[in-house]
Structures are given as structure tokens and as C-alpha cells.
């Protein structure tokens, strides 16, 4: 059995912290340069973070991990395995499928095109893609803020989790085929009305990127984001099915209680593409969101546009491909969640981009794990806090649905 350890590495050496609970491989550690400014946020609760990951593991995630980058300090935690067959321990260096975090990549490319004068956010999508959508009132802004009213085709595709996944695991779709699936249904609301999450919106975003640039989405990610930020673990391999290099396997939880987990690691993710097919790591995602909020990827105007918030619920708002979460301590963080078969991920940063968290659980279709992993944000940005008896010691924020098939009610 792998033992659990907590290591805090500083300029003065390593300190071992006591552990609670059953053994599991857990390696939180932190490295701090000579001069670090603490900033206004409370210190992260590393012990609490480790507890969240262990809870997710008990609830069915084969592995879970998190990384905090904070003014140059790095804190890491991991429990469980990256591969259930070999038993290899999950590590921060493992790459994984980031799911809907991809949406922020797509939004950044389009905001850069707007900065270049090649795109008007308030122009109809049909100006750039004539005849694609049945309603000329749907603008680029509506698409990027999930206010287009376009039905999410993944509701049909993944009404049954495993059967739906196996039906598309190796398929290759065109963007227009996916949009056509959406248009078989009436709109969910009028253009510009209420927020209604739909993967269809960011399939349209992919079409816009390719039409306006003449290049593939993967090429634009590479040239505009991956290379400038030196993201060594970030890839867009569609329609390839493999994750390059060392990676974590992802395990899809079947809808039937007690059924075995399905290794979903190898897939085209063609059902998502510009809505969810990026591969990355905790380090790279922290670098990405920190750079975005610090104004390194768009103009100041572009970032302001991304932060035009539409309410989702009492604790969330959505901008243009960017989520805002309001935590229990009054801190707001900015980033995105990600769900793709076998992986749940959360990647968020502070307003100034100086503290970032990426957390991963190597399962999906497990509502208990999803809601548990949400608490990594509290540990990372709110620190140690008393939990009230009325909430049973748990945070009051709840994930109401996933980034995949949001219209399907599950556990």
C-alpha cells in the first residue's frame, strides 16, 4: 500500500506535517523563492485541500490532485493512482483531458481576433458564417456567453453515459454535423435572454475561428496561446485518440450502481472539439489563467469584455468563455470547470492572477465527486475557516449540473 505524506519544501528545507485518515499516496508540497509577497488572500489550507482529495477518492475517483501557484510558491497534493492497471501513483506532472476548460481557449482566440479588428462581438454569427444558424439575431457575444438559445446536442448524445460514450469514442465529426444535431431541436430561449449552458455555442466558436483565420483551431491555440506561454504539456490532438507523454487515465462512472468503471482515456473527443478537446496539466492551466487575468492574452478592452457577467445562480456568473465563482469567504475567482468522460477539473485564479488553482479527479458522471472537488476552491482561496453546523461542515455551493449533457439529471 502506498503511504501518504505531506511535504512542505522551503528555502530552509522540508517539514513533514501530520496526516489524518486512511493511507493513500498524497504528496502536497510547496516551494518558495527568497522574496514572496503574501498578498491579501488568506493562506491556502493545504491539509484541508488534501482532505478534499481523499474524500473524492473515497467517493469513487481512482485519483485526485491539485496544484496551487501563489506568488511563486507552488503547493501540490495528489492521492490515488493514475492507472488502475499498473497502480502507478498520480502525480502533478500527469497530463489529462481538460474538458470545457477548452472553452476559455476558444474565447481567447476570438477576443484576440476582435482586438485585431477581424471580429465584431455584437455582429450576427451569420455575418461570418452565412446560413449556419436559423436566427440572424444570434450574435458572437450570445454564443460566447451561452445566451444564444442553441440546444445542447450532448443531452441526446449522452442520455446514457457509457452507451453514448462508446458510440462516439472513435467517431470524427465535422463542426457542422454537430451544429445540425443541435438544430434538430427548438431553441431553449430567445437570443440574448437567459444563460443556458450549451456545448453547441463553442462548436460555433470553433467554426468562427477557422473561418476568420483560415487555420485549424489547433493551429490557432498553438500560435496564440500555447507557444507564447510556453505551455509544455498542452495539446490539441483531435482527431487523435492518445494523450501524449505521461498522463492520467480517466474513468467514466456508469449510470448503474455497482457497474465497473470504464477507462475512457483513449477517445477522439470529436463530439466536443473546440468546446472540450484540449489536453493539459495543472501547471499549464495555472499558467494560462494567471496570464489571462493579468492581461497577457488580450487587450484590456478584451479582458473587460470577457468579464461582462451574466448571472448563473447565487454563487456563479458567466462572461465570455469565463466563469466567475463567489466563494464563502467573499473572494471571487475566475476560470472554468471541465468535464469530459473520465475527468473532472477545476481551474481558477484570483482577480490579480497571482494565485491559481487547478484540481483534477480522474472520474466523471459522479455527482458526489463533482461537488466534493468544488471545495478545493475554498481550501485554496479561503484558507482554514470554521464550517457551520447547519451545513454539516461542508461548503454551501453546489454544482447543479455538469459541462456535458447539462439537461440530463443524474445523481
C-alpha positions in Angstrom: 0.0 0.0 0.0 1.3 3.5 -0.9 1.7 5.7 2.2 0.5 9.3 2.4 2.9 12.2 3.0 2.7 15.9 3.1 5.9 17.7 2.3 6.5 21.5 2.5 9.7 22.4 0.8 11.1 25.9 1.5 14.4 27.6 1.3 15.1 26.2 4.8 14.3 22.6 4.0 11.5 20.2 4.3 8.9 19.9 7.0 6.6 16.8 7.5 3.1 17.6 8.5 0.8 15.1 10.4 -1.8 13.3 8.3 -5.4 12.2 9.1 -7.4 9.4 7.7 -6.6 6.3 5.8 -3.2 6.0 4.0 -3.1 7.0 0.3 -0.4 8.4 -1.8 -0.7 12.1 -1.1 2.2 14.5 -1.7 1.3 18.1 -1.0 4.5 20.2 -1.2 5.4 23.8 -1.6 8.5 25.6 -2.9 9.0 29.2 -2.1 11.6 31.7 -3.6 13.6 34.0 -1.5 11.2 37.0 -1.6 7.4 36.4 -1.8 4.6 38.8 -1.0 1.8 37.1 0.9 -0.9 39.3 -0.7 -4.4 39.9 0.6 -5.8 36.4 0.4 -5.6 34.1 3.4 -3.0 31.3 3.3 -4.2 28.2 1.5 -5.4 25.3 3.7 -3.1 22.5 2.4 -4.4 20.0 5.0 -8.0 20.8 4.0 -7.1 20.5 0.4 -5.7 17.1 1.0 -8.9 16.1 2.8 -11.0 17.1 -0.1 -8.9 14.9 -2.5 -9.2 12.0 -0.1 -12.9 12.4 0.1 -13.2 12.4 -3.7 -11.1 9.2 -3.7 -13.4 7.5 -1.2 -16.4 8.5 -3.3 -15.1 6.7 -6.4 -12.3 8.7 -8.1 -9.3 6.5 -8.7 -7.1 9.5 -8.3 -7.3 13.2 -7.4 -4.8 16.0 -7.4 -4.4 19.8 -7.1 -1.8 22.4 -7.7 -1.7 26.0 -6.2 0.6 28.6 -7.7 0.8 31.5 -5.4 3.2 34.5 -5.9 5.9 32.0 -7.0 5.1 29.4 -4.3 3.9 26.0 -5.5 1.8 23.7 -3.5 1.0 20.2 -4.7 -1.3 17.4 -3.5 -2.2 14.1 -5.1 -3.9 10.9 -3.9 -4.7 7.6 -5.7 -3.5 6.2 -8.9 -3.0 7.4 -12.5 -3.6 3.9 -13.9 -5.7 1.3 -12.2 -3.9 -1.5 -14.1 -0.3 -0.6 -13.3 -1.1 1.1 -10.0 1.2 4.0 -10.8 0.7 6.9 -8.5 -1.0 10.0 -9.8 1.4 13.0 -10.0 1.3 16.6 -10.8 3.3 16.0 -14.0 0.5 13.9 -15.4 -1.4 15.3 -18.4 -5.1 15.0 -18.7 -8.2 15.9 -20.8 -9.4 19.3 -19.5 -13.0 19.2 -21.0 -14.8 22.5 -21.1 -11.8 24.5 -19.9 -11.2 24.4 -23.6 -13.9 27.0 -24.0 -11.7 29.7 -22.5 -9.0 28.8 -25.0 -11.6 29.3 -27.8 -12.9 32.5 -26.3 -9.3 33.9 -26.0 -8.7 33.3 -29.7 -11.9 35.1 -30.7 -11.2 38.0 -28.3 -7.8 38.4 -29.9 -9.4 38.4 -33.4 -11.7 41.2 -32.0 -8.7 43.1 -30.8 -7.3 42.8 -34.4 -10.5 44.2 -35.8 -11.4 41.0 -37.6 -14.4 40.2 -35.5 -17.3 42.3 -34.0 -18.7 40.6 -30.9 -22.1 42.1 -31.4 -22.4 41.1 -35.1 -24.6 38.2 -36.0 -22.8 34.8 -36.3 -24.4 34.5 -39.8 -22.4 37.6 -41.0 -19.3 35.4 -40.8 -20.9 32.0 -41.4 -23.8 32.7 -43.7 -26.8 30.5 -43.2 -25.3 28.5 -40.4 -28.0 29.5 -37.8 -31.7 29.9 -38.3 -31.8 33.2 -36.4 -29.9 36.2 -37.5 -30.3 37.8 -34.1 -27.8 35.4 -32.6 -24.5 37.3 -32.1 -21.0 36.2 -31.4 -21.4 37.6 -27.9 -24.5 35.5 -27.3 -22.6 32.4 -28.3 -19.6 33.1 -26.0 -21.9 33.9 -23.1 -24.3 30.9 -23.5 -27.2 33.1 -24.4 -27.8 32.0 -27.9 -30.6 29.6 -27.1 -28.9 26.9 -29.1 -29.9 23.4 -27.8 -27.0 21.4 -26.4 -26.7 18.3 -28.6 -24.8 16.4 -25.9 -28.1 16.0 -24.0 -29.1 13.5 -26.7 -25.7 12.1 -27.2 -25.0 11.2 -23.6 -28.5 10.5 -22.3 -26.9 7.1 -21.4 -23.4 7.7 -20.2 -21.5 4.6 -21.2 -23.5 3.6 -24.3 -23.4 7.2 -25.5 -19.7 7.5 -25.0 -18.9 4.2 -26.7 -21.0 5.2 -29.7 -18.8 8.3 -30.3 -15.4 7.3 -28.7 -13.7 6.8 -32.1 -16.0 8.9 -34.3 -14.9 12.0 -36.1 -17.5 14.7 -36.6 -17.4 18.0 -38.5 -18.4 21.1 -36.7 -21.4 21.5 -39.0 -22.6 18.0 -38.2 -22.6 18.8 -34.5 -24.5 22.1 -35.1 -27.0 20.2 -37.2 -27.7 17.9 -34.3 -28.5 20.9 -32.2 -30.8 22.4 -34.8 -33.0 19.4 -34.7 -34.4 20.9 -31.5 -36.2 24.2 -31.0 -34.2 27.0 -29.2 -34.1 26.9 -25.4 -34.7 30.7 -25.2 -34.6 33.9 -27.2 -31.2 35.2 -28.3 -29.7 37.4 -25.6 -32.1 36.2 -22.9 -31.2 33.9 -20.0 -28.0 32.0 -19.6 -28.4 28.4 -20.8 -25.2 26.4 -21.0 -24.7 24.6 -24.3 -21.7 23.0 -25.9 -23.2 23.9 -29.3 -22.1 27.5 -28.6 -18.4 26.7 -28.6 -18.7 24.4 -31.6 -19.9 27.6 -33.4 -16.9 29.3 -31.8 -14.6 26.8 -33.5 -16.2 27.4 -36.8 -15.7 31.1 -36.4 -12.1 30.7 -35.6 -11.4 28.5 -38.6 -13.4 30.8 -40.9 -11.8 34.0 -39.8 -8.2 32.7 -39.7 -8.1 30.1 -42.4 -6.4 27.8 -39.9 -7.5 24.9 -37.7 -8.5 25.5 -34.2 -5.4 23.6 -33.0 -3.1 25.8 -35.0 -4.6 28.9 -33.5 -4.4 27.6 -30.0 -0.7 26.8 -30.6 0.2 30.1 -32.2 -1.8 32.4 -30.0 -1.7 30.7 -26.6 0.5 27.5 -26.2 3.7 28.8 -27.8 3.6 32.4 -26.3 3.0 31.0 -22.8 5.5 28.1 -23.2 2.8 25.5 -22.2 4.8 22.4 -22.4 2.0 20.0 -21.5 -0.8 21.5 -23.6 -2.0 19.9 -26.8 -4.9 19.7 -29.2 -4.6 16.3 -31.0 -8.1 16.0 -32.5 -8.9 13.6 -34.1 -6.1 11.6 -32.5 -7.1 9.4 -29.5 -4.0 9.3 -27.4 -2.7 11.7 -24.7 1.0 12.4 -25.5 3.6 11.5 -22.8 2.9 10.7 -19.2 -0.7 11.1 -18.4 -3.5 10.2 -16.0 -6.1 7.7 -17.1 -9.7 8.8 -16.9 -12.5 6.5 -15.7 -16.2 7.0 -16.6 -18.7 6.0 -13.9 -21.6 4.0 -15.4 -25.2 5.1 -14.6 -25.9 1.7 -12.9 -24.8 1.4 -9.3 -22.0 -1.1 -8.8 -21.1 -1.4 -12.5 -17.4 -1.3 -13.2 -15.6 2.0 -14.2 -14.9 2.4 -17.9 -11.4 3.5 -18.9 -12.3 6.5 -21.2 -8.8 7.8 -21.7 -8.5 7.0 -25.4 -11.1 8.9 -27.5 -11.2 11.4 -30.3 -13.3 13.9 -28.2 -14.6 14.8 -31.6 -18.0 15.3 -30.1 -16.6 18.4 -28.4 -13.6 19.7 -30.3 -13.3 23.5 -29.6 -15.8 23.0 -26.8 -13.7 20.4 -24.9 -10.8 18.6 -26.5 -7.7 20.3 -25.1 -5.1 18.2 -23.1 -3.1 20.0 -20.4 -1.6 19.8 -16.9 -2.2 21.5 -13.6 1.0 23.6 -14.1 0.0 24.8 -17.6 -3.6 25.6 -16.7 -2.5 27.7 -13.8 -0.1 29.5 -16.1 -2.9 30.0 -18.7 -5.5 31.5 -16.3 -2.9 33.6 -14.5 -1.7 35.1 -17.8 -5.3 35.7 -18.9 -6.3 37.6 -15.8 -3.0 39.6 -15.8 -3.8 40.9 -19.2 -1.2 38.9 -21.2 -3.5 37.3 -23.7 -5.9 40.0 -24.7 -6.1 43.8 -24.6 -7.5 45.5 -21.6 -10.7 46.0 -23.6 -10.8 42.3 -24.5 -10.5 41.2 -20.9 -13.2 43.7 -19.9 -15.5 42.1 -22.5 -14.7 38.6 -21.1 -15.8 39.9 -17.7 -19.2 41.2 -18.7 -21.0 38.8 -16.3 -24.4 37.1 -16.7 -25.8 35.6 -13.5 -25.9 31.8 -13.4 -27.0 31.4 -9.7 -26.3 32.9 -6.3 -22.6 31.9 -6.5 -21.7 31.9 -10.2 -21.7 34.2 -13.2 -20.6 33.7 -16.8 -18.7 36.1 -19.0 -17.3 35.2 -22.5 -15.9 31.7 -22.1 -15.0 32.5 -18.5 -16.7 31.6 -15.2 -16.7 33.7 -12.0 -17.3 31.9 -8.7 -18.1 33.7 -5.5 -16.7 31.8 -2.5 -17.9 31.6 1.0 -15.2 34.0 2.3 -16.2 36.7 -0.1 -13.4 36.1 -2.6 -14.3 35.8 -6.3 -12.2 33.6 -8.6 -12.1 33.3 -12.4 -11.6 30.4 -14.7 -13.7 27.4 -15.8 -14.8 23.9 -14.9 -14.1 20.9 -17.2 -15.9 17.6 -17.7 -15.0 15.0 -20.3 -15.5 11.3 -19.9 -13.2 10.2 -17.1 -12.1 13.6 -15.9 -13.5 16.4 -13.7 -11.3 19.5 -13.5 -11.5 23.0 -11.9 -9.1 25.7 -13.0 -9.5 29.2 -11.4 -7.4 32.2 -10.5 -7.7 35.3 -8.3 -8.6 38.6 -9.7 -5.0 39.7 -10.0 -4.0 36.3 -11.4 -1.4 35.8 -8.7 -2.9 32.8 -7.0 -4.2 29.9 -9.2 -5.6 26.5 -8.5 -6.1 23.6 -10.9 -7.7 20.4 -9.4 -8.5 17.1 -11.1 -10.4 14.0 -10.2 -10.0 11.1 -12.6 -13.6 10.2 -12.9 -16.9 11.7 -14.3 -20.6 11.0 -14.1 -20.2 11.0 -10.3 -22.1 13.9 -8.7 -20.6 13.3 -5.2 -17.1 13.6 -6.6 -18.0 16.7 -8.6 -19.4 18.5 -5.6 -16.5 17.5 -3.4 -13.9 18.8 -5.8 -15.7 22.1 -5.8 -14.4 22.5 -2.2 -10.8 22.6 -3.5 -11.5 26.3 -4.3 -12.4 27.0 -0.7 -9.2 25.5 0.6 -7.1 27.2 -2.0 -8.5 30.7 -1.8 -10.3 31.0 1.6 -7.9 29.0 3.8 -8.8 27.5 7.1 -12.3 28.5 8.1 -14.9 27.3 10.6 -17.7 25.3 9.0 -21.2 25.9 10.4 -23.2 23.1 11.9 -26.1 23.8 9.6 -24.0 22.8 6.5 -22.6 19.7 8.1 -19.1 21.1 7.8 -19.5 21.4 4.0 -19.5 24.4 1.8 -22.9 25.6 0.7 -22.0 25.9 -3.0 -23.3 23.0 -5.1 -22.7 22.0 -8.7 -26.1 21.9 -10.2 -25.1 20.2 -13.5 -22.1 19.1 -15.5 -20.4 20.7 -18.5 -21.6 17.7 -20.5 -25.3 17.0 -21.1 -26.5 19.7 -18.7 -30.1 18.8 -19.4 -29.8 15.3 -18.0 -30.4 14.9 -14.3 -28.1 12.4 -12.6 -27.0 11.6 -9.0 
